[in-house]
């Protein structure tokens, strides 16, 4: 599987009070079947995620993350309008 830096497999949006969505970041993903070992992108090694059985790299490109640009958890995500 080829990981394309310009095309993350998943995009993260944050619902706003007016119903619009704000882009927060993206996730590059490679299932274990396609990537037996964790790939590397942007000099970062993907993390194994048991719940999806794949390797993932989160990138909070549009929402600051005090835990780090590629940390999966971001306390700055506002869950007020998430169902």
mmCIF file of the N, C-alpha and C atoms, coordinates in Angstrom:
data_MODEL
# 
_entry.id   MODEL 
# 
loop_
_atom_site.group_PDB 
_atom_site.id 
_atom_site.type_symbol 
_atom_site.label_atom_id 
_atom_site.label_alt_id 
_atom_site.label_comp_id 
_atom_site.label_asym_id 
_atom_site.label_entity_id 
_atom_site.label_seq_id 
_atom_site.pdbx_PDB_ins_code 
_atom_site.Cartn_x 
_atom_site.Cartn_y 
_atom_site.Cartn_z 
_atom_site.occupancy 
_atom_site.B_iso_or_equiv 
_atom_site.pdbx_formal_charge 
_atom_site.auth_seq_id 
_atom_site.auth_comp_id 
_atom_site.auth_asym_id 
_atom_site.auth_atom_id 
_atom_site.pdbx_PDB_model_num 
ATOM 1   N N  . UNK A 1 1  ? 0.840   -1.176 0.000  1.00 0.00 ? 1  UNK A N  1 
ATOM 2   C CA . UNK A 1 1  ? 0.000   0.000  0.000  1.00 0.00 ? 1  UNK A CA 1 
ATOM 3   C C  . UNK A 1 1  ? 0.890   1.246  0.000  1.00 0.00 ? 1  UNK A C  1 
ATOM 4   N N  . UNK A 1 2  ? 0.545   2.214  -0.822 1.00 0.00 ? 2  UNK A N  1 
ATOM 5   C CA . UNK A 1 2  ? 1.294   3.463  -0.893 1.00 0.00 ? 2  UNK A CA 1 
ATOM 6   C C  . UNK A 1 2  ? 0.551   4.520  -0.080 1.00 0.00 ? 2  UNK A C  1 
ATOM 7   N N  . UNK A 1 3  ? 1.254   5.150  0.847  1.00 0.00 ? 3  UNK A N  1 
ATOM 8   C CA . UNK A 1 3  ? 0.687   6.231  1.642  1.00 0.00 ? 3  UNK A CA 1 
ATOM 9   C C  . UNK A 1 3  ? 0.971   7.542  0.902  1.00 0.00 ? 3  UNK A C  1 
ATOM 10  N N  . UNK A 1 4  ? -0.078  8.257  0.530  1.00 0.00 ? 4  UNK A N  1 
ATOM 11  C CA . UNK A 1 4  ? 0.059   9.521  -0.191 1.00 0.00 ? 4  UNK A CA 1 
ATOM 12  C C  . UNK A 1 4  ? -0.062  10.676 0.809  1.00 0.00 ? 4  UNK A C  1 
ATOM 13  N N  . UNK A 1 5  ? 1.002   11.440 1.043  1.00 0.00 ? 5  UNK A N  1 
ATOM 14  C CA . UNK A 1 5  ? 0.948   12.538 2.012  1.00 0.00 ? 5  UNK A CA 1 
ATOM 15  C C  . UNK A 1 5  ? -0.130  13.575 1.704  1.00 0.00 ? 5  UNK A C  1 
ATOM 16  N N  . UNK A 1 6  ? -0.502  13.696 0.459  1.00 0.00 ? 6  UNK A N  1 
ATOM 17  C CA . UNK A 1 6  ? -1.517  14.681 0.067  1.00 0.00 ? 6  UNK A CA 1 
ATOM 18  C C  . UNK A 1 6  ? -2.944  14.167 0.239  1.00 0.00 ? 6  UNK A C  1 
ATOM 19  N N  . UNK A 1 7  ? -3.101  12.886 0.595  1.00 0.00 ? 7  UNK A N  1 
ATOM 20  C CA . UNK A 1 7  ? -4.427  12.293 0.695  1.00 0.00 ? 7  UNK A CA 1 
ATOM 21  C C  . UNK A 1 7  ? -4.583  11.418 1.939  1.00 0.00 ? 7  UNK A C  1 
ATOM 22  N N  . UNK A 1 8  ? -4.797  12.029 3.101  1.00 0.00 ? 8  UNK A N  1 
ATOM 23  C CA . UNK A 1 8  ? -5.044  11.198 4.291  1.00 0.00 ? 8  UNK A CA 1 
ATOM 24  C C  . UNK A 1 8  ? -6.320  10.383 4.101  1.00 0.00 ? 8  UNK A C  1 
ATOM 25  N N  . UNK A 1 9  ? -6.355  9.199  4.656  1.00 0.00 ? 9  UNK A N  1 
ATOM 26  C CA . UNK A 1 9  ? -7.517  8.319  4.509  1.00 0.00 ? 9  UNK A CA 1 
ATOM 27  C C  . UNK A 1 9  ? -8.736  8.858  5.258  1.00 0.00 ? 9  UNK A C  1 
ATOM 28  N N  . UNK A 1 10 ? -8.514  9.618  6.328  1.00 0.00 ? 10 UNK A N  1 
ATOM 29  C CA . UNK A 1 10 ? -9.610  10.121 7.162  1.00 0.00 ? 10 UNK A CA 1 
ATOM 30  C C  . UNK A 1 10 ? -9.381  11.607 7.442  1.00 0.00 ? 10 UNK A C  1 
ATOM 31  N N  . UNK A 1 11 ? -10.443 12.395 7.417  1.00 0.00 ? 11 UNK A N  1 
ATOM 32  C CA . UNK A 1 11 ? -10.375 13.797 7.826  1.00 0.00 ? 11 UNK A CA 1 
ATOM 33  C C  . UNK A 1 11 ? -11.239 13.986 9.059  1.00 0.00 ? 11 UNK A C  1 
ATOM 34  N N  . UNK A 1 12 ? -10.771 14.817 9.998  1.00 0.00 ? 12 UNK A N  1 
ATOM 35  C CA . UNK A 1 12 ? -11.515 15.112 11.220 1.00 0.00 ? 12 UNK A CA 1 
ATOM 36  C C  . UNK A 1 12 ? -12.119 16.503 11.133 1.00 0.00 ? 12 UNK A C  1 
ATOM 37  N N  . UNK A 1 13 ? -13.426 16.571 11.372 1.00 0.00 ? 13 UNK A N  1 
ATOM 38  C CA . UNK A 1 13 ? -14.140 17.844 11.389 1.00 0.00 ? 13 UNK A CA 1 
ATOM 39  C C  . UNK A 1 13 ? -14.794 18.030 12.744 1.00 0.00 ? 13 UNK A C  1 
ATOM 40  N N  . UNK A 1 14 ? -14.876 19.275 13.186 1.00 0.00 ? 14 UNK A N  1 
ATOM 41  C CA . UNK A 1 14 ? -15.514 19.616 14.457 1.00 0.00 ? 14 UNK A CA 1 
ATOM 42  C C  . UNK A 1 14 ? -16.807 20.375 14.161 1.00 0.00 ? 14 UNK A C  1 
ATOM 43  N N  . UNK A 1 15 ? -17.961 19.852 14.596 1.00 0.00 ? 15 UNK A N  1 
ATOM 44  C CA . UNK A 1 15 ? -19.227 20.575 14.388 1.00 0.00 ? 15 UNK A CA 1 
ATOM 45  C C  . UNK A 1 15 ? -19.219 21.915 15.120 1.00 0.00 ? 15 UNK A C  1 
ATOM 46  N N  . UNK A 1 16 ? -19.747 22.943 14.471 1.00 0.00 ? 16 UNK A N  1 
ATOM 47  C CA . UNK A 1 16 ? -19.836 24.280 15.051 1.00 0.00 ? 16 UNK A CA 1 
ATOM 48  C C  . UNK A 1 16 ? -21.282 24.572 15.447 1.00 0.00 ? 16 UNK A C  1 
ATOM 49  N N  . UNK A 1 17 ? -21.487 25.600 16.252 1.00 0.00 ? 17 UNK A N  1 
ATOM 50  C CA . UNK A 1 17 ? -22.824 25.938 16.744 1.00 0.00 ? 17 UNK A CA 1 
ATOM 51  C C  . UNK A 1 17 ? -23.790 26.292 15.622 1.00 0.00 ? 17 UNK A C  1 
ATOM 52  N N  . UNK A 1 18 ? -23.273 26.798 14.491 1.00 0.00 ? 18 UNK A N  1 
ATOM 53  C CA . UNK A 1 18 ? -24.141 27.178 13.373 1.00 0.00 ? 18 UNK A CA 1 
ATOM 54  C C  . UNK A 1 18 ? -24.388 26.027 12.398 1.00 0.00 ? 18 UNK A C  1 
ATOM 55  N N  . UNK A 1 19 ? -23.906 24.836 12.736 1.00 0.00 ? 19 UNK A N  1 
ATOM 56  C CA . UNK A 1 19 ? -24.137 23.664 11.893 1.00 0.00 ? 19 UNK A CA 1 
ATOM 57  C C  . UNK A 1 19 ? -23.036 23.396 10.881 1.00 0.00 ? 19 UNK A C  1 
ATOM 58  N N  . UNK A 1 20 ? -22.084 24.312 10.741 1.00 0.00 ? 20 UNK A N  1 
ATOM 59  C CA . UNK A 1 20 ? -20.984 24.090 9.811  1.00 0.00 ? 20 UNK A CA 1 
ATOM 60  C C  . UNK A 1 20 ? -19.954 23.166 10.456 1.00 0.00 ? 20 UNK A C  1 
ATOM 61  N N  . UNK A 1 21 ? -19.024 22.736 9.644  1.00 0.00 ? 21 UNK A N  1 
ATOM 62  C CA . UNK A 1 21 ? -17.949 21.870 10.125 1.00 0.00 ? 21 UNK A CA 1 
ATOM 63  C C  . UNK A 1 21 ? -16.612 22.576 9.958  1.00 0.00 ? 21 UNK A C  1 
ATOM 64  N N  . UNK A 1 22 ? -15.749 22.430 10.953 1.00 0.00 ? 22 UNK A N  1 
ATOM 65  C CA . UNK A 1 22 ? -14.413 23.024 10.911 1.00 0.00 ? 22 UNK A CA 1 
ATOM 66  C C  . UNK A 1 22 ? -13.393 21.897 10.810 1.00 0.00 ? 22 UNK A C  1 
ATOM 67  N N  . UNK A 1 23 ? -12.537 21.956 9.795  1.00 0.00 ? 23 UNK A N  1 
ATOM 68  C CA . UNK A 1 23 ? -11.500 20.948 9.619  1.00 0.00 ? 23 UNK A CA 1 
ATOM 69  C C  . UNK A 1 23 ? -10.480 21.049 10.754 1.00 0.00 ? 23 UNK A C  1 
ATOM 70  N N  . UNK A 1 24 ? -10.189 19.921 11.395 1.00 0.00 ? 24 UNK A N  1 
ATOM 71  C CA . UNK A 1 24 ? -9.230  19.894 12.500 1.00 0.00 ? 24 UNK A CA 1 
ATOM 72  C C  . UNK A 1 24 ? -7.935  19.198 12.115 1.00 0.00 ? 24 UNK A C  1 
ATOM 73  N N  . UNK A 1 25 ? -8.053  18.101 11.384 1.00 0.00 ? 25 UNK A N  1 
ATOM 74  C CA . UNK A 1 25 ? -6.864  17.326 11.049 1.00 0.00 ? 25 UNK A CA 1 
ATOM 75  C C  . UNK A 1 25 ? -7.218  16.108 10.236 1.00 0.00 ? 25 UNK A C  1 
ATOM 76  N N  . UNK A 1 26 ? -6.256  15.236 10.106 1.00 0.00 ? 26 UNK A N  1 
ATOM 77  C CA . UNK A 1 26 ? -6.474  14.034 9.317  1.00 0.00 ? 26 UNK A CA 1 
ATOM 78  C C  . UNK A 1 26 ? -5.758  12.847 9.932  1.00 0.00 ? 26 UNK A C  1 
ATOM 79  N N  . UNK A 1 27 ? -6.037  11.699 9.356  1.00 0.00 ? 27 UNK A N  1 
ATOM 80  C CA . UNK A 1 27 ? -5.400  10.467 9.807  1.00 0.00 ? 27 UNK A CA 1 
ATOM 81  C C  . UNK A 1 27 ? -4.996  9.650  8.593  1.00 0.00 ? 27 UNK A C  1 
ATOM 82  N N  . UNK A 1 28 ? -3.757  9.235  8.604  1.00 0.00 ? 28 UNK A N  1 
ATOM 83  C CA . UNK A 1 28 ? -3.269  8.293  7.597  1.00 0.00 ? 28 UNK A CA 1 
ATOM 84  C C  . UNK A 1 28 ? -3.424  6.909  8.208  1.00 0.00 ? 28 UNK A C  1 
ATOM 85  N N  . UNK A 1 29 ? -3.903  5.960  7.427  1.00 0.00 ? 29 UNK A N  1 
ATOM 86  C CA . UNK A 1 29 ? -4.230  4.649  7.960  1.00 0.00 ? 29 UNK A CA 1 
ATOM 87  C C  . UNK A 1 29 ? -3.806  3.559  6.992  1.00 0.00 ? 29 UNK A C  1 
ATOM 88  N N  . UNK A 1 30 ? -3.281  2.474  7.550  1.00 0.00 ? 30 UNK A N  1 
ATOM 89  C CA . UNK A 1 30 ? -2.924  1.310  6.752  1.00 0.00 ? 30 UNK A CA 1 
ATOM 90  C C  . UNK A 1 30 ? -3.311  0.058  7.537  1.00 0.00 ? 30 UNK A C  1 
ATOM 91  N N  . UNK A 1 31 ? -4.255  -0.748 7.015  1.00 0.00 ? 31 UNK A N  1 
ATOM 92  C CA . UNK A 1 31 ? -4.643  -1.974 7.723  1.00 0.00 ? 31 UNK A CA 1 
ATOM 93  C C  . UNK A 1 31 ? -3.460  -2.941 7.826  1.00 0.00 ? 31 UNK A C  1 
ATOM 94  N N  . UNK A 1 32 ? -3.455  -3.735 8.875  1.00 0.00 ? 32 UNK A N  1 
ATOM 95  C CA . UNK A 1 32 ? -2.362  -4.678 9.112  1.00 0.00 ? 32 UNK A CA 1 
ATOM 96  C C  . UNK A 1 32 ? -2.170  -5.609 7.917  1.00 0.00 ? 32 UNK A C  1 
ATOM 97  N N  . UNK A 1 33 ? -3.259  -5.972 7.259  1.00 0.00 ? 33 UNK A N  1 
ATOM 98  C CA . UNK A 1 33 ? -3.139  -6.875 6.098  1.00 0.00 ? 33 UNK A CA 1 
ATOM 99  C C  . UNK A 1 33 ? -2.285  -6.258 4.996  1.00 0.00 ? 33 UNK A C  1 
ATOM 100 N N  . UNK A 1 34 ? -2.299  -4.939 4.859  1.00 0.00 ? 34 UNK A N  1 
ATOM 101 C CA . UNK A 1 34 ? -1.530  -4.261 3.825  1.00 0.00 ? 34 UNK A CA 1 
ATOM 102 C C  . UNK A 1 34 ? -0.171  -3.781 4.317  1.00 0.00 ? 34 UNK A C  1 
ATOM 103 N N  . UNK A 1 35 ? -0.041  -3.604 5.622  1.00 0.00 ? 35 UNK A N  1 
ATOM 104 C CA . UNK A 1 35 ? 1.203   -3.107 6.223  1.00 0.00 ? 35 UNK A CA 1 
ATOM 105 C C  . UNK A 1 35 ? 1.544   -3.974 7.424  1.00 0.00 ? 35 UNK A C  1 
ATOM 106 N N  . UNK A 1 36 ? 2.367   -4.966 7.215  1.00 0.00 ? 36 UNK A N  1 
ATOM 107 C CA . UNK A 1 36 ? 2.746   -5.852 8.321  1.00 0.00 ? 36 UNK A CA 1 
ATOM 108 C C  . UNK A 1 36 ? 3.561   -5.110 9.386  1.00 0.00 ? 36 UNK A C  1 
ATOM 109 N N  . UNK A 1 37 ? 4.372   -4.168 8.959  1.00 0.00 ? 37 UNK A N  1 
ATOM 110 C CA . UNK A 1 37 ? 5.128   -3.336 9.904  1.00 0.00 ? 37 UNK A CA 1 
ATOM 111 C C  . UNK A 1 37 ? 4.625   -1.901 9.784  1.00 0.00 ? 37 UNK A C  1 
ATOM 112 N N  . UNK A 1 38 ? 4.706   -1.125 10.845 1.00 0.00 ? 38 UNK A N  1 
ATOM 113 C CA . UNK A 1 38 ? 4.194   0.246  10.807 1.00 0.00 ? 38 UNK A CA 1 
ATOM 114 C C  . UNK A 1 38 ? 4.941   1.103  9.779  1.00 0.00 ? 38 UNK A C  1 
ATOM 115 N N  . UNK A 1 39 ? 4.203   1.785  8.910  1.00 0.00 ? 39 UNK A N  1 
ATOM 116 C CA . UNK A 1 39 ? 4.856   2.681  7.956  1.00 0.00 ? 39 UNK A CA 1 
ATOM 117 C C  . UNK A 1 39 ? 5.356   3.953  8.645  1.00 0.00 ? 39 UNK A C  1 
ATOM 118 N N  . UNK A 1 40 ? 6.130   4.715  7.930  1.00 0.00 ? 40 UNK A N  1 
ATOM 119 C CA . UNK A 1 40 ? 6.640   5.998  8.408  1.00 0.00 ? 40 UNK A CA 1 
ATOM 120 C C  . UNK A 1 40 ? 6.270   7.072  7.392  1.00 0.00 ? 40 UNK A C  1 
ATOM 121 N N  . UNK A 1 41 ? 5.836   8.214  7.901  1.00 0.00 ? 41 UNK A N  1 
ATOM 122 C CA . UNK A 1 41 ? 5.496   9.354  7.055  1.00 0.00 ? 41 UNK A CA 1 
ATOM 123 C C  . UNK A 1 41 ? 5.848   10.616 7.826  1.00 0.00 ? 41 UNK A C  1 
ATOM 124 N N  . UNK A 1 42 ? 6.388   11.621 7.160  1.00 0.00 ? 42 UNK A N  1 
ATOM 125 C CA . UNK A 1 42 ? 6.803   12.868 7.824  1.00 0.00 ? 42 UNK A CA 1 
ATOM 126 C C  . UNK A 1 42 ? 7.786   12.582 8.956  1.00 0.00 ? 42 UNK A C  1 
ATOM 127 N N  . UNK A 1 43 ? 8.587   11.531 8.792  1.00 0.00 ? 43 UNK A N  1 
ATOM 128 C CA . UNK A 1 43 ? 9.562   11.138 9.808  1.00 0.00 ? 43 UNK A CA 1 
ATOM 129 C C  . UNK A 1 43 ? 8.898   10.667 11.110 1.00 0.00 ? 43 UNK A C  1 
ATOM 130 N N  . UNK A 1 44 ? 7.632   10.251 11.017 1.00 0.00 ? 44 UNK A N  1 
ATOM 131 C CA . UNK A 1 44 ? 6.873   9.750  12.166 1.00 0.00 ? 44 UNK A CA 1 
ATOM 132 C C  . UNK A 1 44 ? 6.427   8.318  11.870 1.00 0.00 ? 44 UNK A C  1 
ATOM 133 N N  . UNK A 1 45 ? 6.589   7.418  12.831 1.00 0.00 ? 45 UNK A N  1 
ATOM 134 C CA . UNK A 1 45 ? 6.151   6.039  12.664 1.00 0.00 ? 45 UNK A CA 1 
ATOM 135 C C  . UNK A 1 45 ? 4.694   5.917  13.090 1.00 0.00 ? 45 UNK A C  1 
ATOM 136 N N  . UNK A 1 46 ? 3.904   5.244  12.277 1.00 0.00 ? 46 UNK A N  1 
ATOM 137 C CA . UNK A 1 46 ? 2.489   5.027  12.576 1.00 0.00 ? 46 UNK A CA 1 
ATOM 138 C C  . UNK A 1 46 ? 2.361   4.204  13.855 1.00 0.00 ? 46 UNK A C  1 
ATOM 139 N N  . UNK A 1 47 ? 1.269   4.434  14.601 1.00 0.00 ? 47 UNK A N  1 
ATOM 140 C CA . UNK A 1 47 ? 0.965   3.670  15.815 1.00 0.00 ? 47 UNK A CA 1 
ATOM 141 C C  . UNK A 1 47 ? -0.009  2.546  15.461 1.00 0.00 ? 47 UNK A C  1 
ATOM 142 N N  . UNK A 1 48 ? 0.153   1.395  16.119 1.00 0.00 ? 48 UNK A N  1 
ATOM 143 C CA . UNK A 1 48 ? -0.823  0.328  15.941 1.00 0.00 ? 48 UNK A CA 1 
ATOM 144 C C  . UNK A 1 48 ? -2.057  0.665  16.767 1.00 0.00 ? 48 UNK A C  1 
ATOM 145 N N  . UNK A 1 49 ? -3.224  0.539  16.158 1.00 0.00 ? 49 UNK A N  1 
ATOM 146 C CA . UNK A 1 49 ? -4.488  0.779  16.853 1.00 0.00 ? 49 UNK A CA 1 
ATOM 147 C C  . UNK A 1 49 ? -5.305  -0.499 16.824 1.00 0.00 ? 49 UNK A C  1 
ATOM 148 N N  . UNK A 1 50 ? -5.439  -1.084 17.988 1.00 0.00 ? 50 UNK A N  1 
ATOM 149 C CA . UNK A 1 50 ? -6.097  -2.380 18.118 1.00 0.00 ? 50 UNK A CA 1 
ATOM 150 C C  . UNK A 1 50 ? -7.551  -2.342 17.657 1.00 0.00 ? 50 UNK A C  1 
ATOM 151 N N  . UNK A 1 51 ? -8.263  -1.247 17.961 1.00 0.00 ? 51 UNK A N  1 
ATOM 152 C CA . UNK A 1 51 ? -9.692  -1.184 17.627 1.00 0.00 ? 51 UNK A CA 1 
ATOM 153 C C  . UNK A 1 51 ? -9.959  -1.187 16.122 1.00 0.00 ? 51 UNK A C  1 
ATOM 154 N N  . UNK A 1 52 ? -8.988  -0.753 15.320 1.00 0.00 ? 52 UNK A N  1 
ATOM 155 C CA . UNK A 1 52 ? -9.166  -0.766 13.865 1.00 0.00 ? 52 UNK A CA 1 
ATOM 156 C C  . UNK A 1 52 ? -8.264  -1.785 13.188 1.00 0.00 ? 52 UNK A C  1 
ATOM 157 N N  . UNK A 1 53 ? -7.423  -2.474 13.988 1.00 0.00 ? 53 UNK A N  1 
ATOM 158 C CA . UNK A 1 53 ? -6.476  -3.454 13.481 1.00 0.00 ? 53 UNK A CA 1 
ATOM 159 C C  . UNK A 1 53 ? -5.633  -2.880 12.336 1.00 0.00 ? 53 UNK A C  1 
ATOM 160 N N  . UNK A 1 54 ? -5.097  -1.703 12.604 1.00 0.00 ? 54 UNK A N  1 
ATOM 161 C CA . UNK A 1 54 ? -4.257  -1.077 11.598 1.00 0.00 ? 54 UNK A CA 1 
ATOM 162 C C  . UNK A 1 54 ? -3.289  -0.097 12.221 1.00 0.00 ? 54 UNK A C  1 
ATOM 163 N N  . UNK A 1 55 ? -2.453  0.451  11.379 1.00 0.00 ? 55 UNK A N  1 
ATOM 164 C CA . UNK A 1 55 ? -1.471  1.437  11.796 1.00 0.00 ? 55 UNK A CA 1 
ATOM 165 C C  . UNK A 1 55 ? -1.975  2.813  11.380 1.00 0.00 ? 55 UNK A C  1 
ATOM 166 N N  . UNK A 1 56 ? -1.889  3.780  12.291 1.00 0.00 ? 56 UNK A N  1 
ATOM 167 C CA . UNK A 1 56 ? -2.436  5.108  12.019 1.00 0.00 ? 56 UNK A CA 1 
ATOM 168 C C  . UNK A 1 56 ? -1.460  6.199  12.437 1.00 0.00 ? 56 UNK A C  1 
ATOM 169 N N  . UNK A 1 57 ? -1.550  7.305  11.723 1.00 0.00 ? 57 UNK A N  1 
ATOM 170 C CA . UNK A 1 57 ? -0.796  8.500  12.068 1.00 0.00 ? 57 UNK A CA 1 
ATOM 171 C C  . UNK A 1 57 ? -1.766  9.675  12.035 1.00 0.00 ? 57 UNK A C  1 
ATOM 172 N N  . UNK A 1 58 ? -2.030  10.250 13.192 1.00 0.00 ? 58 UNK A N  1 
ATOM 173 C CA . UNK A 1 58 ? -2.917  11.403 13.318 1.00 0.00 ? 58 UNK A CA 1 
ATOM 174 C C  . UNK A 1 58 ? -2.098  12.667 13.081 1.00 0.00 ? 58 UNK A C  1 
ATOM 175 N N  . UNK A 1 59 ? -2.681  13.624 12.381 1.00 0.00 ? 59 UNK A N  1 
ATOM 176 C CA . UNK A 1 59 ? -2.009  14.905 12.156 1.00 0.00 ? 59 UNK A CA 1 
ATOM 177 C C  . UNK A 1 59 ? -3.024  16.023 12.406 1.00 0.00 ? 59 UNK A C  1 
ATOM 178 N N  . UNK A 1 60 ? -2.820  16.762 13.490 1.00 0.00 ? 60 UNK A N  1 
ATOM 179 C CA . UNK A 1 60 ? -3.701  17.876 13.859 1.00 0.00 ? 60 UNK A CA 1 
ATOM 180 C C  . UNK A 1 60 ? -3.184  19.142 13.184 1.00 0.00 ? 60 UNK A C  1 
ATOM 181 N N  . UNK A 1 61 ? -3.375  19.232 11.882 1.00 0.00 ? 61 UNK A N  1 
ATOM 182 C CA . UNK A 1 61 ? -2.801  20.322 11.090 1.00 0.00 ? 61 UNK A CA 1 
ATOM 183 C C  . UNK A 1 61 ? -3.538  21.642 11.264 1.00 0.00 ? 61 UNK A C  1 
ATOM 184 N N  . UNK A 1 62 ? -4.836  21.610 11.624 1.00 0.00 ? 62 UNK A N  1 
ATOM 185 C CA . UNK A 1 62 ? -5.624  22.840 11.705 1.00 0.00 ? 62 UNK A CA 1 
ATOM 186 C C  . UNK A 1 62 ? -6.158  23.127 13.096 1.00 0.00 ? 62 UNK A C  1 
ATOM 187 N N  . UNK A 1 63 ? -5.832  22.280 14.070 1.00 0.00 ? 63 UNK A N  1 
ATOM 188 C CA . UNK A 1 63 ? -6.240  22.504 15.454 1.00 0.00 ? 63 UNK A CA 1 
ATOM 189 C C  . UNK A 1 63 ? -5.055  22.183 16.352 1.00 0.00 ? 63 UNK A C  1 
ATOM 190 N N  . UNK A 1 64 ? -4.581  23.169 17.069 1.00 0.00 ? 64 UNK A N  1 
ATOM 191 C CA . UNK A 1 64 ? -3.424  22.979 17.939 1.00 0.00 ? 64 UNK A CA 1 
ATOM 192 C C  . UNK A 1 64 ? -3.675  21.846 18.934 1.00 0.00 ? 64 UNK A C  1 
ATOM 193 N N  . UNK A 1 65 ? -2.659  21.026 19.143 1.00 0.00 ? 65 UNK A N  1 
ATOM 194 C CA . UNK A 1 65 ? -2.752  19.916 20.083 1.00 0.00 ? 65 UNK A CA 1 
ATOM 195 C C  . UNK A 1 65 ? -1.605  20.008 21.082 1.00 0.00 ? 65 UNK A C  1 
ATOM 196 N N  . UNK A 1 66 ? -1.890  20.331 22.350 1.00 0.00 ? 66 UNK A N  1 
ATOM 197 C CA . UNK A 1 66 ? -0.818  20.424 23.346 1.00 0.00 ? 66 UNK A CA 1 
ATOM 198 C C  . UNK A 1 66 ? -0.111  19.090 23.585 1.00 0.00 ? 66 UNK A C  1 
ATOM 199 N N  . UNK A 1 67 ? -0.739  17.984 23.183 1.00 0.00 ? 67 UNK A N  1 
ATOM 200 C CA . UNK A 1 67 ? -0.125  16.658 23.325 1.00 0.00 ? 67 UNK A CA 1 
ATOM 201 C C  . UNK A 1 67 ? 0.849   16.351 22.191 1.00 0.00 ? 67 UNK A C  1 
ATOM 202 N N  . UNK A 1 68 ? 0.866   17.198 21.174 1.00 0.00 ? 68 UNK A N  1 
ATOM 203 C CA . UNK A 1 68 ? 1.755   16.989 20.033 1.00 0.00 ? 68 UNK A CA 1 
ATOM 204 C C  . UNK A 1 68 ? 0.977   16.855 18.736 1.00 0.00 ? 68 UNK A C  1 
ATOM 205 N N  . UNK A 1 69 ? 1.601   17.269 17.666 1.00 0.00 ? 69 UNK A N  1 
ATOM 206 C CA . UNK A 1 69 ? 0.977   17.291 16.338 1.00 0.00 ? 69 UNK A CA 1 
ATOM 207 C C  . UNK A 1 69 ? 0.416   15.937 15.919 1.00 0.00 ? 69 UNK A C  1 
ATOM 208 N N  . UNK A 1 70 ? 1.079   14.836 16.295 1.00 0.00 ? 70 UNK A N  1 
ATOM 209 C CA . UNK A 1 70 ? 0.644   13.515 15.839 1.00 0.00 ? 70 UNK A CA 1 
ATOM 210 C C  . UNK A 1 70 ? 0.069   12.637 16.953 1.00 0.00 ? 70 UNK A C  1 
ATOM 211 N N  . UNK A 1 71 ? -0.199  13.220 18.113 1.00 0.00 ? 71 UNK A N  1 
ATOM 212 C CA . UNK A 1 71 ? -0.797  12.443 19.203 1.00 0.00 ? 71 UNK A CA 1 
ATOM 213 C C  . UNK A 1 71 ? -2.267  12.174 18.888 1.00 0.00 ? 71 UNK A C  1 
ATOM 214 N N  . UNK A 1 72 ? -2.750  10.937 19.083 1.00 0.00 ? 72 UNK A N  1 
ATOM 215 C CA . UNK A 1 72 ? -4.150  10.629 18.767 1.00 0.00 ? 72 UNK A CA 1 
ATOM 216 C C  . UNK A 1 72 ? -5.170  11.429 19.576 1.00 0.00 ? 72 UNK A C  1 
ATOM 217 N N  . UNK A 1 73 ? -4.855  11.732 20.821 1.00 0.00 ? 73 UNK A N  1 
ATOM 218 C CA . UNK A 1 73 ? -5.804  12.453 21.678 1.00 0.00 ? 73 UNK A CA 1 
ATOM 219 C C  . UNK A 1 73 ? -5.526  13.955 21.635 1.00 0.00 ? 73 UNK A C  1 
ATOM 220 N N  . UNK A 1 74 ? -6.589  14.741 21.478 1.00 0.00 ? 74 UNK A N  1 
ATOM 221 C CA . UNK A 1 74 ? -6.452  16.196 21.450 1.00 0.00 ? 74 UNK A CA 1 
ATOM 222 C C  . UNK A 1 74 ? -7.485  16.816 22.391 1.00 0.00 ? 74 UNK A C  1 
ATOM 223 N N  . UNK A 1 75 ? -7.043  17.354 23.530 1.00 0.00 ? 75 UNK A N  1 
ATOM 224 C CA . UNK A 1 75 ? -7.987  17.947 24.476 1.00 0.00 ? 75 UNK A CA 1 
ATOM 225 C C  . UNK A 1 75 ? -8.621  19.242 23.977 1.00 0.00 ? 75 UNK A C  1 
ATOM 226 N N  . UNK A 1 76 ? -8.129  19.797 22.886 1.00 0.00 ? 76 UNK A N  1 
ATOM 227 C CA . UNK A 1 76 ? -8.706  21.030 22.336 1.00 0.00 ? 76 UNK A CA 1 
ATOM 228 C C  . UNK A 1 76 ? -9.942  20.791 21.473 1.00 0.00 ? 76 UNK A C  1 
ATOM 229 N N  . UNK A 1 77 ? -10.289 19.527 21.239 1.00 0.00 ? 77 UNK A N  1 
ATOM 230 C CA . UNK A 1 77 ? -11.499 19.226 20.463 1.00 0.00 ? 77 UNK A CA 1 
ATOM 231 C C  . UNK A 1 77 ? -12.716 19.582 21.308 1.00 0.00 ? 77 UNK A C  1 
ATOM 232 N N  . UNK A 1 78 ? -13.574 20.408 20.761 1.00 0.00 ? 78 UNK A N  1 
ATOM 233 C CA . UNK A 1 78 ? -14.803 20.816 21.463 1.00 0.00 ? 78 UNK A CA 1 
ATOM 234 C C  . UNK A 1 78 ? -15.904 19.812 21.126 1.00 0.00 ? 78 UNK A C  1 
ATOM 235 N N  . UNK A 1 79 ? -16.352 19.069 22.117 1.00 0.00 ? 79 UNK A N  1 
ATOM 236 C CA . UNK A 1 79 ? -17.370 18.031 21.900 1.00 0.00 ? 79 UNK A CA 1 
ATOM 237 C C  . UNK A 1 79 ? -18.782 18.536 22.169 1.00 0.00 ? 79 UNK A C  1 
ATOM 238 N N  . UNK A 1 80 ? -18.941 19.830 22.346 1.00 0.00 ? 80 UNK A N  1 
ATOM 239 C CA . UNK A 1 80 ? -20.260 20.407 22.646 1.00 0.00 ? 80 UNK A CA 1 
ATOM 240 C C  . UNK A 1 80 ? -21.312 20.022 21.626 1.00 0.00 ? 80 UNK A C  1 
ATOM 241 N N  . UNK A 1 81 ? -20.956 20.053 20.341 1.00 0.00 ? 81 UNK A N  1 
ATOM 242 C CA . UNK A 1 81 ? -21.948 19.823 19.293 1.00 0.00 ? 81 UNK A CA 1 
ATOM 243 C C  . UNK A 1 81 ? -21.804 18.470 18.621 1.00 0.00 ? 81 UNK A C  1 
ATOM 244 N N  . UNK A 1 82 ? -20.994 17.593 19.218 1.00 0.00 ? 82 UNK A N  1 
ATOM 245 C CA . UNK A 1 82 ? -20.869 16.225 18.676 1.00 0.00 ? 82 UNK A CA 1 
ATOM 246 C C  . UNK A 1 82 ? -22.018 15.383 19.214 1.00 0.00 ? 82 UNK A C  1 
ATOM 247 N N  . UNK A 1 83 ? -22.664 14.622 18.339 1.00 0.00 ? 83 UNK A N  1 
ATOM 248 C CA . UNK A 1 83 ? -23.770 13.769 18.815 1.00 0.00 ? 83 UNK A CA 1 
ATOM 249 C C  . UNK A 1 83 ? -23.278 12.635 19.681 1.00 0.00 ? 83 UNK A C  1 
# 
